[in-house]
Amino acid sequence: RAGLAIAQSTLGAWGGACGVRLHPLVDALREEVLQQAVLHADETPVQMLAPGKGKTHRAYLSAYSTTQFSDMKAVIYDFAESRAGEHAR
């Protein structure tokens, strides 16, 4: 907005640094959400590029949400490379 040119690599580094610093907060939110008696869940298949192979394979992005009746309103997301049961647990 100020008309400053900021390199895409710099913006990416800033975003990554924010993600690392917010990770403890995300972990705490995840623990609280997963302790709810009832959750809504959605699994969406996404294409993931296999490093070094130039091919994609199917991975999954899951969303877990509290219900409309819960005092806590939150959604957490989880990425998994397969549909193995260990990921849902």
GINORSUL-V811976 format. One record per helix or strand of 3 or more residues. SS is the DSSP state (helix for helix, strand for strand). FROM is the first residue (numbers start at 1). LEN is the number of residues. Records with the same first field share a line. If there is no record, write none. Layout:
SS = FROM-LEN  FROM-LEN
This chain:
helix = 8-27  85-4
strand = 40-10  56-10  75-6
